[in-house]
Amino acid sequence: MERVRAGTPGFADAIRSPSRSLKLVVATLAILLGVLSITVYAEQYRTTDRFTKDFALDYVSAKAVLDGRDPYTPIHDLVRDYLHPPAKILKDVLPGANWHTPFKLLLTLPLALLPYRAAGIVWLLLSSAAYVGAALLLAAGLGWKRSTGFVLGVGMLIIPVVQKDLSTGNLNGELLLLLVAAWYLARRRRDGWAGAYIGLAAALKVFPGLMLLPFIAARRWKAVSAALSSSVAFTALGLVALGPSKAVGYVRAGAGSQGFRYWDASPANVGWWGMATRWLSPNGWVPHMDLEALGLAFALAGVVVFFLLAARPRWGLSGDPFWSAAPLMLLIWPIVWDHYLVLVLPWVVLVLLRAPSFDRRTLVFSCLVVLPLLIGLLPGGPSLAEIEPWRAATIFQLPTLALIGAVALDRRRDRIADGDSVASGPTVRIRAAS
């Protein structure tokens, strides 16, 4: 089969300039399936599933703030007092405290004025809108029509990792919107505002601050200083609003009986840290060797390597220095659930746009990398407490291996058809951060 040359009309052109009939079919399917997904997850707030959502943690913590209580009281106690779940469900609620930042709890306070079901549905709608908004900004940055961005955004709602995020009631859709906004502004050399958006994302969940690595590598210090300033300002705002004494509770929350040493080894942790320590450190998940020091050294060595790779960024296949850092961000952070993979979706879009330029081997490798990033952990599997060792060593490692594969793809410049460099190809023009 003849290899596709870079710039040949095909997938990328079809995405940018689809026919009228194709646009109508795709738009209709995307809207219908997207609305169906939102409806399904809204209905979960009628069932006992509502007690196990991540949103429940922030809701009960915000209720505690409104009642003058410590929001970092153990989750078990707050869920019992404010949601009144059945005894069977309450028994399985973890005894640790909420790990989310004071600023995130501050933003949840208005929703805590509503009944839980109404608050959960409002948050679901806000998160869905964030995904659509992120796609619209991404489309604008790539020079697409607004209608194409809207279809992409609604279509994102049916991607498995996005559905998991919406189902849990997490805030990764909002984080994605902030990071896309930072990327959009950075491409226009508005580094102060780009950094401010990254700082806001870091104030919500800390680890998005790692997306400053491309700016540090490019010595764009205005973005870095703006990010640090905004992150400190928003965090301080949260502490002042909740009360400075709550800072101690927030720090203590990560050291509870179900804290970091428990969750880092969970098979559901798709970050490098979990993969590195799961088999060498004592934990309650899978059979292991009692070599905790070796496991810690292995994990730290990997983190150092990923930092070094970020210090020398490459974006051979994605063509964008900012989004090439997204897989590294998730590999560096110690605890990463599979719905965090939504933050890599712009990288996936950019790689798919360049797919016609790849040689056959790179195309196959790209597909093997992209699929686990879209799917996350395979649905319908056993509960975490029932995972056999072979599953933990294979199926549950696929997203981690895909993140590593994404980094490897961006650092391979020699696998493009006919010797063309994707970074300079005509499919999409990406401005370097340097």
C-alpha positions as a LaTeX table, in Angstrom:
\begin{tabular}{lrrr}
\hline
Residue & $x$ (\AA) & $y$ (\AA) & $z$ (\AA) \\
\hline
Met1 & 0.00 & 0.00 & 0.00 \\
Glu2 & 1.34 & 3.42 & $-0.90$ \\
Arg3 & 2.33 & 5.55 & 2.07 \\
Val4 & 0.38 & 8.74 & 2.61 \\
Arg5 & 2.44 & 11.86 & 2.13 \\
Ala6 & 2.28 & 14.74 & 4.57 \\
Gly7 & $-0.30$ & 17.20 & 3.36 \\
Thr8 & $-2.19$ & 14.69 & 1.21 \\
Pro9 & $-5.96$ & 15.32 & 1.40 \\
Gly10 & $-7.39$ & 12.76 & 3.80 \\
Phe11 & $-8.16$ & 12.48 & 7.47 \\
Ala12 & $-6.83$ & 15.88 & 8.49 \\
Asp13 & $-8.58$ & 17.69 & 5.63 \\
Ala14 & $-11.79$ & 15.81 & 6.36 \\
Ile15 & $-11.62$ & 17.00 & 9.96 \\
Arg16 & $-10.96$ & 20.62 & 8.99 \\
Ser17 & $-13.33$ & 20.81 & 6.00 \\
Pro18 & $-15.91$ & 18.01 & 6.20 \\
Ser19 & $-18.70$ & 17.77 & 3.69 \\
Arg20 & $-22.09$ & 19.15 & 4.64 \\
Ser21 & $-23.71$ & 15.72 & 4.88 \\
Leu22 & $-20.84$ & 14.33 & 6.99 \\
Lys23 & $-21.02$ & 17.31 & 9.32 \\
Leu24 & $-24.75$ & 16.82 & 9.76 \\
Val25 & $-24.44$ & 13.10 & 10.53 \\
Val26 & $-21.51$ & 13.52 & 12.91 \\
Ala27 & $-23.06$ & 16.53 & 14.64 \\
Thr28 & $-26.37$ & 14.75 & 15.10 \\
Leu29 & $-24.78$ & 11.60 & 16.52 \\
Ala30 & $-22.45$ & 13.58 & 18.77 \\
Ile31 & $-25.24$ & 15.71 & 20.18 \\
Leu32 & $-27.59$ & 12.77 & 20.73 \\
Leu33 & $-24.97$ & 10.59 & 22.39 \\
Gly34 & $-23.59$ & 13.49 & 24.40 \\
Val35 & $-27.01$ & 14.43 & 25.73 \\
Leu36 & $-27.73$ & 10.77 & 26.46 \\
Ser37 & $-24.52$ & 10.52 & 28.49 \\
Ile38 & $-25.39$ & 13.59 & 30.54 \\
Thr39 & $-28.90$ & 12.24 & 31.14 \\
Val40 & $-27.58$ & 8.87 & 32.32 \\
Tyr41 & $-25.17$ & 10.46 & 34.80 \\
Ala42 & $-27.81$ & 12.90 & 36.03 \\
Glu43 & $-30.06$ & 9.92 & 36.78 \\
Gln44 & $-27.32$ & 8.42 & 38.95 \\
Tyr45 & $-28.12$ & 11.08 & 41.52 \\
Arg46 & $-31.41$ & 9.25 & 42.07 \\
Thr47 & $-29.61$ & 5.99 & 42.95 \\
Thr48 & $-27.18$ & 4.91 & 45.64 \\
Asp49 & $-24.35$ & 5.73 & 43.22 \\
Arg50 & $-24.70$ & 9.35 & 44.35 \\
Phe51 & $-23.05$ & 8.51 & 47.67 \\
Thr52 & $-19.80$ & 7.27 & 46.08 \\
Lys53 & $-19.03$ & 10.18 & 43.75 \\
Asp54 & $-15.99$ & 12.42 & 44.16 \\
Phe55 & $-18.34$ & 15.38 & 44.08 \\
Ala56 & $-19.88$ & 14.10 & 47.31 \\
Leu57 & $-16.58$ & 14.73 & 49.12 \\
Asp58 & $-16.46$ & 18.40 & 48.18 \\
Tyr59 & $-20.18$ & 18.85 & 48.79 \\
Val60 & $-20.08$ & 17.53 & 52.36 \\
Ser61 & $-16.86$ & 19.46 & 53.08 \\
Ala62 & $-18.52$ & 22.65 & 51.81 \\
Lys63 & $-21.58$ & 21.92 & 53.96 \\
Ala64 & $-19.25$ & 21.60 & 56.93 \\
Val65 & $-17.79$ & 25.04 & 56.17 \\
Leu66 & $-21.27$ & 26.55 & 56.05 \\
Asp67 & $-22.02$ & 24.96 & 59.42 \\
Gly68 & $-18.79$ & 26.21 & 60.98 \\
Arg69 & $-17.21$ & 22.76 & 61.10 \\
Asp70 & $-13.78$ & 21.60 & 59.92 \\
Pro71 & $-14.13$ & 20.60 & 56.23 \\
Tyr72 & $-11.23$ & 18.19 & 56.66 \\
Thr73 & $-13.10$ & 16.11 & 59.21 \\
Pro74 & $-12.97$ & 12.41 & 58.18 \\
Ile75 & $-15.09$ & 11.77 & 55.09 \\
His76 & $-16.99$ & 9.00 & 56.86 \\
Asp77 & $-18.34$ & 11.42 & 59.47 \\
Leu78 & $-19.31$ & 14.15 & 56.99 \\
Val79 & $-21.04$ & 11.75 & 54.62 \\
Arg80 & $-22.94$ & 10.25 & 57.54 \\
Asp81 & $-24.05$ & 13.65 & 58.82 \\
Tyr82 & $-24.99$ & 15.33 & 55.53 \\
Leu83 & $-25.93$ & 12.60 & 53.02 \\
His84 & $-27.34$ & 9.89 & 55.35 \\
Pro85 & $-26.45$ & 6.90 & 53.12 \\
Pro86 & $-27.59$ & 3.35 & 53.90 \\
Ala87 & $-25.51$ & 1.59 & 56.53 \\
Lys88 & $-24.03$ & $-0.81$ & 53.97 \\
Ile89 & $-22.63$ & 2.05 & 51.90 \\
Leu90 & $-21.51$ & 4.07 & 54.92 \\
Lys91 & $-19.49$ & 1.08 & 56.13 \\
Asp92 & $-17.39$ & 1.21 & 52.94 \\
Val93 & $-16.69$ & 4.96 & 53.11 \\
Leu94 & $-13.00$ & 5.52 & 53.71 \\
Pro95 & $-11.99$ & 7.02 & 57.07 \\
Gly96 & $-9.51$ & 9.51 & 55.59 \\
Ala97 & $-10.23$ & 13.19 & 55.02 \\
Asn98 & $-10.89$ & 15.09 & 51.78 \\
Trp99 & $-7.65$ & 15.83 & 49.93 \\
His100 & $-9.00$ & 18.66 & 47.77 \\
Thr101 & $-7.62$ & 22.17 & 48.11 \\
Pro102 & $-9.22$ & 24.97 & 50.14 \\
Phe103 & $-9.83$ & 26.95 & 46.94 \\
Lys104 & $-11.75$ & 24.03 & 45.42 \\
Leu105 & $-13.92$ & 23.86 & 48.53 \\
Leu106 & $-14.49$ & 27.61 & 48.31 \\
Leu107 & $-15.84$ & 27.24 & 44.77 \\
Thr108 & $-18.16$ & 24.47 & 45.95 \\
Leu109 & $-19.78$ & 26.63 & 48.67 \\
Pro110 & $-22.55$ & 28.02 & 46.40 \\
Leu111 & $-23.51$ & 24.48 & 45.38 \\
Ala112 & $-23.65$ & 23.42 & 49.02 \\
Leu113 & $-26.64$ & 25.77 & 49.41 \\
Leu114 & $-28.60$ & 23.41 & 47.15 \\
Pro115 & $-29.91$ & 19.93 & 47.93 \\
Tyr116 & $-27.29$ & 17.34 & 47.07 \\
Arg117 & $-29.04$ & 15.93 & 44.00 \\
Ala118 & $-29.59$ & 19.38 & 42.49 \\
Ala119 & $-26.02$ & 20.41 & 43.29 \\
Gly120 & $-24.66$ & 17.26 & 41.66 \\
Ile121 & $-26.63$ & 17.81 & 38.46 \\
Val122 & $-25.53$ & 21.46 & 38.28 \\
Trp123 & $-21.90$ & 20.36 & 38.66 \\
Leu124 & $-22.42$ & 17.73 & 35.95 \\
Leu125 & $-23.75$ & 20.38 & 33.57 \\
Leu126 & $-20.90$ & 22.75 & 34.40 \\
Ser127 & $-18.33$ & 20.02 & 33.77 \\
Ser128 & $-19.97$ & 19.09 & 30.47 \\
Ala129 & $-19.93$ & 22.74 & 29.42 \\
Ala130 & $-16.24$ & 22.91 & 30.35 \\
Tyr131 & $-15.44$ & 20.09 & 27.93 \\
Val132 & $-17.35$ & 21.82 & 25.15 \\
Gly133 & $-15.63$ & 25.12 & 25.97 \\
Ala134 & $-12.22$ & 23.45 & 25.90 \\
Ala135 & $-12.95$ & 21.99 & 22.47 \\
Leu136 & $-14.13$ & 25.36 & 21.15 \\
Leu137 & $-10.90$ & 27.01 & 22.33 \\
Leu138 & $-8.80$ & 24.18 & 20.90 \\
Ala139 & $-10.60$ & 24.53 & 17.58 \\
Ala140 & $-10.07$ & 28.30 & 17.57 \\
Gly141 & $-6.38$ & 27.81 & 18.26 \\
Leu142 & $-6.08$ & 25.38 & 15.35 \\
Gly143 & $-8.00$ & 27.63 & 12.97 \\
Trp144 & $-11.11$ & 25.45 & 12.76 \\
Lys145 & $-14.67$ & 26.65 & 12.43 \\
Arg146 & $-16.61$ & 27.16 & 15.63 \\
Ser147 & $-19.17$ & 24.56 & 14.57 \\
Thr148 & $-16.39$ & 21.97 & 14.24 \\
Gly149 & $-15.19$ & 22.80 & 17.73 \\
Phe150 & $-18.71$ & 22.44 & 19.11 \\
Val151 & $-19.14$ & 19.02 & 17.52 \\
Leu152 & $-15.74$ & 17.97 & 18.87 \\
Gly153 & $-16.70$ & 19.17 & 22.34 \\
Val154 & $-20.03$ & 17.38 & 22.46 \\
Gly155 & $-18.39$ & 14.32 & 20.93 \\
Met156 & $-15.80$ & 14.34 & 23.72 \\
Leu157 & $-18.60$ & 13.59 & 26.18 \\
Ile158 & $-18.85$ & 10.03 & 24.82 \\
Ile159 & $-15.12$ & 9.24 & 25.13 \\
Pro160 & $-14.76$ & 6.62 & 27.91 \\
Val161 & $-12.29$ & 8.59 & 30.10 \\
Val162 & $-14.51$ & 11.68 & 29.84 \\
Gln163 & $-17.56$ & 9.63 & 30.79 \\
Lys164 & $-15.69$ & 8.31 & 33.83 \\
Asp165 & $-14.83$ & 11.85 & 34.84 \\
Leu166 & $-18.42$ & 13.02 & 34.47 \\
Ser167 & $-19.69$ & 9.96 & 36.32 \\
Thr168 & $-17.42$ & 10.54 & 39.31 \\
Gly169 & $-18.23$ & 14.24 & 39.47 \\
Asn170 & $-14.57$ & 15.22 & 39.38 \\
Leu171 & $-13.22$ & 18.52 & 38.07 \\
Asn172 & $-10.93$ & 17.44 & 35.24 \\
Gly173 & $-13.19$ & 19.06 & 32.66 \\
Glu174 & $-12.65$ & 22.39 & 34.35 \\
Leu175 & $-8.90$ & 21.76 & 34.55 \\
Leu176 & $-8.83$ & 20.89 & 30.85 \\
Leu177 & $-10.59$ & 24.14 & 30.01 \\
Leu178 & $-8.06$ & 26.15 & 32.02 \\
Leu179 & $-5.09$ & 24.39 & 30.39 \\
Val180 & $-6.49$ & 24.83 & 26.89 \\
Ala181 & $-7.05$ & 28.51 & 27.68 \\
Ala182 & $-3.40$ & 28.76 & 28.82 \\
Trp183 & $-2.25$ & 27.08 & 25.59 \\
Tyr184 & $-4.44$ & 29.36 & 23.46 \\
Leu185 & $-3.06$ & 32.49 & 25.14 \\
Ala186 & 0.55 & 31.28 & 25.07 \\
Arg187 & 0.34 & 30.80 & 21.31 \\
Arg188 & $-0.52$ & 34.49 & 21.11 \\
Arg189 & 2.42 & 35.40 & 23.35 \\
Arg190 & 0.11 & 36.53 & 26.15 \\
Asp191 & 2.27 & 34.76 & 28.70 \\
Gly192 & 1.00 & 36.61 & 31.74 \\
Trp193 & $-2.56$ & 35.46 & 31.22 \\
Ala194 & $-1.43$ & 31.98 & 30.16 \\
Gly195 & 0.49 & 31.60 & 33.41 \\
Ala196 & $-2.44$ & 32.94 & 35.43 \\
Tyr197 & $-4.70$ & 30.20 & 34.07 \\
Ile198 & $-2.15$ & 27.51 & 34.91 \\
Gly199 & $-1.85$ & 28.99 & 38.40 \\
Leu200 & $-5.62$ & 28.86 & 38.81 \\
Ala201 & $-5.61$ & 25.20 & 37.76 \\
Ala202 & $-2.82$ & 24.48 & 40.25 \\
Ala203 & $-4.81$ & 26.17 & 43.03 \\
Leu204 & $-7.62$ & 23.75 & 42.27 \\
Lys205 & $-5.59$ & 20.53 & 42.11 \\
Val206 & $-1.84$ & 21.24 & 42.41 \\
Phe207 & $-0.48$ & 18.92 & 39.70 \\
Pro208 & $-1.52$ & 21.05 & 36.66 \\
Gly209 & 1.28 & 23.36 & 37.82 \\
Leu210 & 3.62 & 20.87 & 36.12 \\
Met211 & 2.42 & 22.27 & 32.80 \\
Leu212 & 4.78 & 25.15 & 33.52 \\
Leu213 & 7.66 & 22.86 & 32.51 \\
Pro214 & 7.53 & 23.86 & 28.81 \\
Phe215 & 7.65 & 27.54 & 29.80 \\
Ile216 & 10.60 & 26.92 & 32.12 \\
Ala217 & 12.43 & 25.03 & 29.37 \\
Ala218 & 11.75 & 27.93 & 26.98 \\
Arg219 & 12.71 & 30.51 & 29.64 \\
Arg220 & 9.41 & 32.28 & 29.34 \\
Trp221 & 9.61 & 33.58 & 32.88 \\
Lys222 & 6.64 & 35.91 & 32.66 \\
Ala223 & 4.32 & 32.91 & 32.40 \\
Val224 & 6.10 & 31.16 & 35.26 \\
Ser225 & 5.93 & 34.17 & 37.60 \\
Ala226 & 2.29 & 34.80 & 36.72 \\
Ala227 & 1.43 & 31.17 & 37.44 \\
Leu228 & 3.16 & 31.20 & 40.81 \\
Ser229 & 1.52 & 34.49 & 41.77 \\
Ser230 & $-1.99$ & 33.42 & 40.79 \\
Ser231 & $-1.65$ & 30.02 & 42.44 \\
Val232 & $-0.52$ & 31.59 & 45.71 \\
Ala233 & $-3.24$ & 34.24 & 45.50 \\
Phe234 & $-6.08$ & 31.78 & 44.85 \\
Thr235 & $-4.81$ & 29.38 & 47.52 \\
Ala236 & $-4.59$ & 32.22 & 50.02 \\
Leu237 & $-8.10$ & 33.28 & 49.07 \\
Gly238 & $-9.34$ & 29.79 & 49.84 \\
Leu239 & $-7.55$ & 29.68 & 53.17 \\
Val240 & $-8.82$ & 33.11 & 54.21 \\
Ala241 & $-12.38$ & 32.22 & 53.25 \\
Leu242 & $-12.28$ & 28.86 & 55.04 \\
Gly243 & $-10.12$ & 30.09 & 57.92 \\
Pro244 & $-6.30$ & 29.88 & 58.12 \\
Ser245 & $-6.55$ & 27.11 & 60.70 \\
Lys246 & $-7.90$ & 24.83 & 57.98 \\
Ala247 & $-4.46$ & 24.74 & 56.35 \\
Val248 & $-3.29$ & 22.28 & 59.00 \\
Gly249 & $-6.30$ & 20.07 & 58.31 \\
Tyr250 & $-5.58$ & 20.12 & 54.58 \\
Val251 & $-1.96$ & 19.06 & 55.08 \\
Arg252 & $-3.00$ & 16.41 & 57.59 \\
Ala253 & $-5.63$ & 15.00 & 55.21 \\
Gly254 & $-3.01$ & 13.27 & 53.09 \\
Ala255 & $-1.57$ & 11.44 & 56.09 \\
Gly256 & $-4.76$ & 9.67 & 57.21 \\
Ser257 & $-5.22$ & 5.93 & 57.59 \\
Gln258 & $-6.12$ & 5.70 & 53.91 \\
Gly259 & $-3.55$ & 8.22 & 52.68 \\
Phe260 & $-0.77$ & 8.19 & 50.15 \\
Arg261 & 0.92 & 4.95 & 51.27 \\
Tyr262 & $-2.35$ & 3.13 & 50.66 \\
Trp263 & $-3.48$ & 4.59 & 47.34 \\
Asp264 & $-0.16$ & 4.87 & 45.51 \\
Ala265 & $-0.04$ & 1.07 & 45.17 \\
Ser266 & $-3.66$ & 0.72 & 44.04 \\
Pro267 & $-4.07$ & $-0.98$ & 40.63 \\
Ala268 & $-6.36$ & 1.94 & 39.76 \\
Asn269 & $-3.38$ & 4.32 & 40.04 \\
Val270 & $-2.23$ & 4.66 & 36.41 \\
Gly271 & 0.71 & 6.93 & 37.27 \\
Trp272 & 4.33 & 5.81 & 37.07 \\
Trp273 & 4.72 & 5.88 & 40.85 \\
Gly274 & 2.12 & 3.15 & 41.36 \\
Met275 & 3.58 & 0.99 & 38.61 \\
Ala276 & 7.05 & 1.32 & 40.13 \\
Thr277 & 6.15 & 0.61 & 43.76 \\
Arg278 & 3.20 & $-1.79$ & 43.49 \\
Trp279 & 5.28 & $-4.95$ & 43.42 \\
Leu280 & 8.14 & $-3.91$ & 45.69 \\
Ser281 & 6.47 & $-2.15$ & 48.63 \\
Pro282 & 4.13 & $-3.59$ & 51.28 \\
Asn283 & 0.51 & $-2.77$ & 50.43 \\
Gly284 & $-2.97$ & $-4.18$ & 50.70 \\
Trp285 & $-3.58$ & $-4.66$ & 46.98 \\
Val286 & $-1.44$ & $-7.26$ & 45.25 \\
Pro287 & 1.27 & $-9.78$ & 46.21 \\
His288 & 4.58 & $-8.03$ & 46.58 \\
Met289 & 8.14 & $-8.27$ & 47.81 \\
Asp290 & 9.06 & $-6.45$ & 50.99 \\
Leu291 & 11.61 & $-4.18$ & 49.29 \\
Glu292 & 10.13 & $-0.80$ & 50.10 \\
Ala293 & 13.40 & 1.13 & 49.80 \\
Leu294 & 14.04 & $-0.33$ & 46.34 \\
Gly295 & 10.48 & 0.47 & 45.26 \\
Leu296 & 10.82 & 4.05 & 46.45 \\
Ala297 & 14.17 & 4.42 & 44.68 \\
Phe298 & 12.71 & 2.98 & 41.47 \\
Ala299 & 9.76 & 5.38 & 41.60 \\
Leu300 & 11.94 & 8.42 & 42.34 \\
Ala301 & 14.37 & 7.50 & 39.57 \\
Gly302 & 11.53 & 7.44 & 37.08 \\
Val303 & 10.24 & 10.82 & 38.25 \\
Val304 & 13.73 & 12.31 & 37.86 \\
Val305 & 13.96 & 10.91 & 34.32 \\
Phe306 & 10.60 & 12.41 & 33.40 \\
Phe307 & 11.66 & 15.78 & 34.80 \\
Leu308 & 14.84 & 15.63 & 32.74 \\
Leu309 & 12.84 & 14.80 & 29.63 \\
Ala310 & 10.59 & 17.77 & 30.34 \\
Ala311 & 13.67 & 19.98 & 30.64 \\
Arg312 & 14.60 & 18.99 & 27.07 \\
Pro313 & 11.18 & 18.97 & 25.42 \\
Arg314 & 10.52 & 17.26 & 22.10 \\
Trp315 & 7.28 & 17.37 & 20.15 \\
Gly316 & 8.12 & 15.41 & 17.02 \\
Leu317 & 4.69 & 13.89 & 16.46 \\
Ser318 & 2.26 & 16.10 & 18.37 \\
Gly319 & 3.92 & 19.21 & 16.97 \\
Asp320 & 3.23 & 21.23 & 20.12 \\
Pro321 & 5.63 & 21.81 & 23.04 \\
Phe322 & 2.86 & 22.59 & 25.52 \\
Trp323 & 0.78 & 19.46 & 25.00 \\
Ser324 & 3.87 & 17.26 & 24.73 \\
Ala325 & 4.26 & 17.97 & 28.48 \\
Ala326 & 0.81 & 16.59 & 29.37 \\
Pro327 & 1.82 & 12.90 & 29.43 \\
Leu328 & 4.93 & 13.82 & 31.44 \\
Met329 & 2.76 & 15.73 & 33.93 \\
Leu330 & 0.74 & 12.59 & 34.66 \\
Leu331 & 3.82 & 10.37 & 34.82 \\
Ile332 & 5.52 & 12.66 & 37.33 \\
Trp333 & 2.52 & 12.99 & 39.66 \\
Pro334 & 2.38 & 10.08 & 42.16 \\
Ile335 & $-1.34$ & 9.29 & 42.17 \\
Val336 & $-3.23$ & 9.44 & 38.87 \\
Trp337 & $-6.70$ & 7.96 & 38.30 \\
Asp338 & $-7.63$ & 7.03 & 34.76 \\
His339 & $-10.10$ & 9.90 & 34.35 \\
Tyr340 & $-7.12$ & 12.27 & 34.65 \\
Leu341 & $-6.27$ & 11.06 & 31.14 \\
Val342 & $-8.76$ & 13.61 & 29.78 \\
Leu343 & $-5.96$ & 16.16 & 30.18 \\
Val344 & $-4.06$ & 14.36 & 27.39 \\
Leu345 & $-6.94$ & 14.63 & 24.89 \\
Pro346 & $-5.53$ & 17.70 & 23.07 \\
Trp347 & $-2.30$ & 15.74 & 22.55 \\
Val348 & $-4.38$ & 12.91 & 21.09 \\
Val349 & $-6.17$ & 15.31 & 18.72 \\
Leu350 & $-2.88$ & 16.72 & 17.46 \\
Val351 & $-1.40$ & 13.26 & 16.88 \\
Leu352 & $-4.52$ & 12.08 & 15.02 \\
Leu353 & $-4.33$ & 15.13 & 12.78 \\
Arg354 & $-0.83$ & 14.12 & 11.77 \\
Ala355 & $-1.66$ & 10.43 & 11.30 \\
Pro356 & $-1.66$ & 10.68 & 7.46 \\
Ser357 & 2.01 & 11.70 & 7.64 \\
Phe358 & 3.17 & 8.69 & 9.66 \\
Asp359 & 4.89 & 5.66 & 8.24 \\
Arg360 & 3.12 & 2.37 & 8.88 \\
Arg361 & 5.10 & 1.41 & 11.97 \\
Thr362 & 4.56 & 4.76 & 13.64 \\
Leu363 & 0.87 & 4.68 & 12.74 \\
Val364 & 0.43 & 1.30 & 14.44 \\
Phe365 & 2.40 & 2.43 & 17.50 \\
Ser366 & 0.30 & 5.60 & 17.68 \\
Cys367 & $-2.93$ & 3.61 & 17.67 \\
Leu368 & $-1.64$ & 1.34 & 20.44 \\
Val369 & $-0.84$ & 4.44 & 22.50 \\
Val370 & $-4.00$ & 6.45 & 21.77 \\
Leu371 & $-6.56$ & 3.72 & 22.51 \\
Pro372 & $-5.63$ & 3.21 & 26.21 \\
Leu373 & $-5.50$ & 6.99 & 26.65 \\
Leu374 & $-9.10$ & 7.23 & 25.42 \\
Ile375 & $-10.40$ & 4.17 & 27.25 \\
Gly376 & $-8.45$ & 4.24 & 30.52 \\
Leu377 & $-8.95$ & 1.14 & 32.63 \\
Leu378 & $-11.17$ & $-1.38$ & 30.90 \\
Pro379 & $-14.76$ & $-1.19$ & 32.21 \\
Gly380 & $-16.63$ & $-4.14$ & 33.61 \\
Gly381 & $-13.65$ & $-5.64$ & 35.40 \\
Pro382 & $-13.54$ & $-7.01$ & 38.97 \\
Ser383 & $-13.54$ & $-4.72$ & 41.95 \\
Leu384 & $-10.14$ & $-3.51$ & 43.07 \\
Ala385 & $-10.23$ & $-5.83$ & 46.06 \\
Glu386 & $-10.61$ & $-8.86$ & 43.76 \\
Ile387 & $-7.94$ & $-8.14$ & 41.16 \\
Glu388 & $-5.71$ & $-11.08$ & 40.33 \\
Pro389 & $-1.97$ & $-10.36$ & 40.12 \\
Trp390 & $-1.86$ & $-11.01$ & 36.37 \\
Arg391 & $-4.53$ & $-8.38$ & 35.78 \\
Ala392 & $-2.70$ & $-5.86$ & 37.94 \\
Ala393 & 0.51 & $-6.55$ & 36.00 \\
Thr394 & $-1.00$ & $-6.32$ & 32.52 \\
Ile395 & $-4.43$ & $-4.82$ & 31.90 \\
Phe396 & $-4.17$ & $-2.28$ & 34.72 \\
Gln397 & $-0.78$ & $-1.12$ & 33.45 \\
Leu398 & $-1.92$ & $-0.28$ & 29.91 \\
Pro399 & $-2.70$ & 3.44 & 30.55 \\
Thr400 & 0.70 & 3.88 & 32.25 \\
Leu401 & 2.48 & 2.23 & 29.34 \\
Ala402 & 0.44 & 4.39 & 26.94 \\
Leu403 & 1.64 & 7.56 & 28.71 \\
Ile404 & 5.23 & 6.37 & 28.41 \\
Gly405 & 4.55 & 5.53 & 24.76 \\
Ala406 & 3.20 & 9.04 & 24.18 \\
Val407 & 6.46 & 10.51 & 25.47 \\
Ala408 & 8.42 & 8.12 & 23.25 \\
Leu409 & 6.35 & 9.08 & 20.21 \\
Asp410 & 7.06 & 12.76 & 20.65 \\
Arg411 & 10.77 & 12.05 & 20.87 \\
Arg412 & 10.93 & 10.09 & 17.60 \\
Arg413 & 11.57 & 12.37 & 14.66 \\
Asp414 & 12.67 & 9.74 & 12.19 \\
Arg415 & 9.46 & 7.78 & 11.60 \\
Ile416 & 7.55 & 10.17 & 9.36 \\
Ala417 & 6.67 & 9.16 & 5.84 \\
Asp418 & 9.12 & 10.34 & 3.17 \\
Gly419 & 11.37 & 11.96 & 5.76 \\
Asp420 & 9.01 & 14.87 & 6.46 \\
Ser421 & 9.02 & 16.35 & 9.94 \\
Val422 & 5.54 & 16.39 & 11.40 \\
Ala423 & 6.45 & 19.36 & 13.55 \\
Ser424 & 6.88 & 21.43 & 10.43 \\
Gly425 & 4.27 & 19.68 & 8.30 \\
Pro426 & 1.42 & 21.56 & 6.64 \\
Thr427 & $-1.43$ & 19.81 & 8.43 \\
Val428 & $-1.57$ & 22.18 & 11.41 \\
Arg429 & 0.75 & 25.07 & 12.12 \\
Ile430 & 1.93 & 24.96 & 15.73 \\
Arg431 & 4.03 & 27.74 & 17.20 \\
Ala432 & 6.89 & 26.62 & 19.38 \\
Ala433 & 7.05 & 27.87 & 22.93 \\
Ser434 & 10.63 & 29.05 & 22.52 \\
\hline
\end{tabular}
